[in-house]
Amino acid sequence: MLDYKKQNQTYLSYIERYMEENCFCNNSEPQAELFEAMRYSLLAGGKRLRPIFVFDFCRMTGGDWKSAAPFAAAIEMVHTYSLIHDDLPCMDNDDYRRGRLTNHKVYGEDMAVLAGDALLTAAFSFLAKAPYSADIRIRAVEVLSHCAGELGMVGGQVLDIKSEQRECTEQEVLDIQSRKTGALIRAACMLGVLAANGTEVQMDAAGNFADHLGLAFQIRDDMLDVIGNAQELGKATGADTDKNTFVRLYGLETCDELVRMHTNKALEYLYLFKDTEFMVETSRFLTTRRV
């Protein structure tokens, strides 16, 4: 019988230790402050949702999940860079992230920008050096660059910025959030399948799972901005009141229904994988969470 908390902690401990020991440890370089700023945000904790998706999809596809650590670290680097830049005064202008001062509040805006730039660049170095065949590594670069770049997360951020001065339609909100949040979740699930040398059918299923779960996750996140506790969340609540969120579009009651619907749709795509109990529990937790 699955011990969910134990499995989750196993994944968390492994990615934390891997990044602590392998990411930007060379303090003998003259630009040591850059490494310090990168590690400040990268090692700041959090749910490590995306690395967990990499690990568990690798395991469910029949691979050695520990070998996927470079892929898991790479996607966490991209996620962390996006958070550093999102917090900047020119973006969301946030003072706290994960319960402590944001990167630019500690190291200054210039260093925060460069720390984010360096994390994004380093992510692809980790993909390129991962212990897989050249074909798998090239495909991994393709997947992550597509999901993180102009067609994915960055594109979603642009749409979000351009929509700030007006009320968006349902399709526009979906366009924003499927890119801004959902794209990296999609990349994580697909990278896990790639690490296990899965089939194209499994890659498609992982992507479809992620699309629906990413929507459920973002809708729940929007709900928590209204009903959540700032101390528990480690960041301010009520910040999205005037933004184009799912709560503003649908209201809390409908959002709750949509979270359940998209979570159930996501789980339908797990039939191609083995031993899915952990991923089912993870999906349920993420879409009913309070933090």
C-alpha positions in Angstrom: 0.0 0.0 0.0 1.3 3.4 -0.9 2.7 5.7 1.8 2.0 9.0 0.1 3.9 11.2 2.5 6.9 9.0 2.5 7.1 8.9 -1.3 6.6 12.6 -1.6 9.4 13.2 1.0 11.7 10.8 -0.9 11.3 12.8 -4.1 11.7 16.1 -2.2 14.8 15.1 -0.3 16.4 13.8 -3.4 15.9 16.9 -5.5 16.9 19.2 -2.6 20.1 17.2 -2.1 20.9 17.0 -5.8 20.5 20.8 -6.3 22.4 21.6 -3.1 25.4 19.5 -4.2 25.3 20.1 -8.0 24.0 23.6 -8.7 26.2 26.7 -8.7 28.6 25.7 -5.9 31.8 27.2 -7.4 32.3 30.1 -5.0 35.9 30.5 -6.2 34.7 32.3 -9.4 35.0 36.1 -9.2 31.2 36.4 -9.9 30.4 34.4 -6.7 27.7 36.8 -5.7 25.8 35.7 -8.8 25.9 32.1 -7.7 24.8 33.1 -4.2 21.8 35.0 -5.6 20.9 32.0 -7.9 21.1 29.5 -4.9 19.2 31.9 -2.7 16.1 31.4 -4.8 16.7 28.0 -6.2 17.2 26.4 -2.7 14.4 28.4 -1.0 12.2 25.3 -0.7 8.6 25.1 -1.8 6.5 22.2 -3.1 8.9 21.2 -5.8 5.9 20.3 -7.8 7.6 20.2 -11.2 10.6 18.0 -10.2 8.1 15.6 -8.5 6.2 15.4 -11.8 9.5 14.6 -13.6 10.4 11.9 -11.1 7.0 10.2 -10.9 6.3 10.2 -14.7 9.7 8.7 -15.2 8.8 6.0 -12.6 5.3 5.4 -14.0 6.8 4.9 -17.4 9.2 2.3 -16.1 12.4 4.3 -15.8 14.9 4.9 -12.9 13.5 8.1 -11.5 16.7 9.1 -9.8 18.5 9.3 -13.2 16.0 12.0 -14.1 17.4 14.4 -11.6 19.2 16.7 -14.2 15.8 17.1 -16.0 14.1 17.8 -12.6 16.7 20.3 -11.6 16.5 22.0 -15.0 12.8 22.6 -14.9 13.1 23.9 -11.3 15.7 26.4 -12.5 13.3 27.6 -15.2 10.5 27.9 -12.7 12.8 29.7 -10.2 14.0 32.2 -12.8 10.3 33.0 -13.7 9.5 33.7 -10.0 12.6 36.0 -9.6 11.5 38.0 -12.6 7.8 38.0 -11.7 8.6 39.5 -8.4 10.6 42.5 -9.8 9.2 46.0 -9.5 8.6 46.2 -13.3 6.4 43.1 -13.0 4.4 42.1 -9.9 6.5 44.1 -7.4 6.4 41.6 -4.6 8.5 41.8 -1.4 8.1 38.2 -0.3 8.3 34.8 -1.9 8.0 31.5 0.0 7.9 33.4 3.3 11.1 35.4 2.9 12.4 38.4 1.0 12.3 38.2 -2.8 15.6 38.1 -4.6 15.7 41.7 -5.7 15.0 42.8 -2.1 18.2 41.0 -1.0 20.5 41.4 -4.0 19.1 44.4 -5.9 17.2 44.5 -9.1 20.2 44.3 -11.4 21.5 41.1 -9.7 18.0 39.6 -9.6 17.6 40.0 -13.3 21.0 38.4 -14.0 20.4 35.6 -11.5 17.2 34.8 -13.4 19.0 35.0 -16.7 21.7 32.6 -15.5 19.2 30.1 -14.1 17.4 29.9 -17.4 20.6 29.4 -19.3 22.0 26.8 -16.9 18.8 24.8 -17.2 19.6 23.9 -20.8 23.2 23.0 -19.8 21.8 20.4 -17.4 19.5 19.0 -20.1 22.5 18.7 -22.5 24.7 16.9 -19.9 22.0 14.5 -18.7 22.9 10.7 -18.8 20.7 9.9 -21.8 21.2 9.4 -25.5 21.6 12.4 -27.8 18.1 11.9 -29.2 16.5 12.1 -25.8 18.6 15.1 -24.7 17.7 17.0 -27.9 14.0 16.2 -27.5 14.2 17.4 -23.9 15.7 20.7 -25.0 12.9 21.0 -27.6 10.2 20.3 -25.0 11.4 22.7 -22.3 12.3 25.5 -24.7 8.8 25.3 -26.3 7.0 25.2 -23.0 9.2 27.9 -21.4 9.5 30.4 -24.3 7.5 32.6 -26.5 4.9 29.9 -27.2 4.6 28.9 -23.6 5.3 30.5 -20.2 6.9 33.8 -21.5 4.1 34.1 -24.0 1.5 33.7 -21.3 3.2 36.4 -19.2 3.0 38.8 -22.2 -0.7 38.1 -22.6 -1.2 38.6 -18.9 0.6 42.0 -19.0 -1.3 43.1 -22.0 -4.6 42.3 -20.4 -4.1 44.2 -17.2 -6.0 47.3 -18.3 -9.2 45.5 -19.4 -11.5 42.6 -18.5 -10.7 39.5 -20.5 -13.0 36.9 -22.1 -13.1 33.3 -21.0 -10.9 32.2 -23.9 -8.3 35.0 -23.2 -8.0 33.9 -19.5 -7.6 30.3 -20.7 -4.9 31.4 -23.2 -3.0 33.2 -20.5 -3.1 30.6 -17.8 -2.5 27.6 -20.1 0.8 29.2 -21.0 1.8 31.1 -17.9 1.3 28.2 -15.5 0.3 25.1 -17.4 3.1 25.0 -19.9 5.9 24.2 -17.3 3.7 21.5 -15.7 3.3 20.0 -19.2 7.1 20.1 -19.7 7.7 18.4 -16.4 5.4 15.5 -17.2 6.8 15.1 -20.7 10.4 15.2 -19.5 9.6 12.4 -17.0 8.3 10.2 -19.9 11.4 11.1 -22.0 13.7 10.2 -19.2 12.2 6.7 -19.2 12.3 6.5 -23.0 8.5 6.3 -23.2 6.4 6.2 -26.3 4.9 9.1 -28.3 1.5 7.9 -27.1 2.7 8.2 -23.5 4.2 11.6 -24.2 0.8 12.8 -25.6 -1.0 11.4 -22.6 1.4 13.1 -20.2 0.9 16.4 -22.0 -2.9 16.1 -21.9 -2.8 15.1 -18.2 -0.7 18.2 -17.5 -3.0 20.5 -19.5 -6.0 19.7 -17.4 -4.2 19.5 -14.1 -2.4 22.8 -14.8 -5.8 24.4 -15.3 -7.1 22.9 -12.1 -4.0 24.0 -10.2 -4.2 27.6 -11.5 -7.9 27.9 -10.7 -7.3 26.6 -7.2 -4.4 29.1 -6.9 -6.8 31.9 -7.9 -9.2 30.7 -5.3 -6.5 30.7 -2.6 -5.8 34.4 -3.4 -9.3 35.1 -2.1 -9.8 32.5 0.6 -6.2 31.7 1.6 -4.2 32.8 4.6 -1.1 34.9 3.7 1.0 33.4 6.6 0.3 29.9 5.4 0.9 30.7 1.7 4.1 32.6 2.4 3.0 35.5 0.1 0.4 38.2 0.1 -3.2 37.4 -0.6 -5.7 39.7 -2.4 -3.0 40.8 -4.9 -5.0 39.5 -7.8 -8.3 41.2 -7.0 -8.2 43.4 -10.1 -6.5 40.8 -12.4 -8.1 38.6 -14.9 -8.4 35.5 -12.7 -10.7 32.5 -12.9 -12.4 33.7 -9.7 -13.1 37.1 -11.3 -14.5 35.3 -14.4 -16.6 32.6 -12.8 -16.9 33.2 -9.0 -15.8 30.8 -6.3 -18.5 28.2 -6.6 -18.1 27.6 -10.3 -14.3 27.6 -9.9 -14.7 24.8 -7.3 -16.7 22.8 -9.8 -14.1 23.5 -12.6 -11.2 22.3 -10.4 -13.0 19.0 -9.8 -13.8 18.6 -13.5 -10.3 19.3 -14.8 -8.7 17.1 -12.1 -10.9 14.2 -13.1 -10.2 14.8 -16.8 -6.5 14.8 -16.1 -6.6 11.5 -14.2 -8.3 9.8 -17.2 -5.0 10.1 -19.1 -3.0 8.1 -16.6 -4.4 4.7 -17.9 -1.2 4.3 -20.1 1.0 4.3 -17.0 1.8 1.9 -14.2 1.4 2.3 -10.5 -0.4 5.6 -10.7 -1.6 5.9 -7.1 1.0 8.5 -6.1 0.2 10.7 -9.0 -3.5 10.4 -8.3 -3.0 11.4 -4.7 -0.7 14.3 -5.8 -3.4 15.6 -8.2 -6.1 15.4 -5.5 -3.9 17.2 -3.0 -2.8 20.0 -5.3 -6.4 20.8 -6.3 -7.8 20.8 -2.8 -4.8 22.4 -1.0 -4.9 25.4 1.4 -1.3 26.4 0.7 
